[in-house]
């Protein structure tokens, strides 16, 4: 994946054109980017593996329900 792919996917889901896309040097099998749109920064994670983030999304929602500060999952999909 490159910045063009990330920009297209981000725009499809958010209807916002990214101002800046930076690749994070983390993760072995997944790609992580910091996407800035309207001066708000988002973490954009993607993987070619189906359901790669199912456990992460589950636990972030569980921890959030306990009033533990964790990142909010805005969208997930294919």
HELIX and SHEET records of a PDB file:
HELIX    1   1 UNK A    3  UNK A   14  1                                  12    
HELIX    2   2 UNK A   54  UNK A   65  1                                  12    
SHEET    1   A 3 UNK A  20  UNK A  23  0                                        
SHEET    2   A 3 UNK A  31  UNK A  37 -1                                        
SHEET    3   A 3 UNK A  40  UNK A  46 -1                                        
END                                                                             
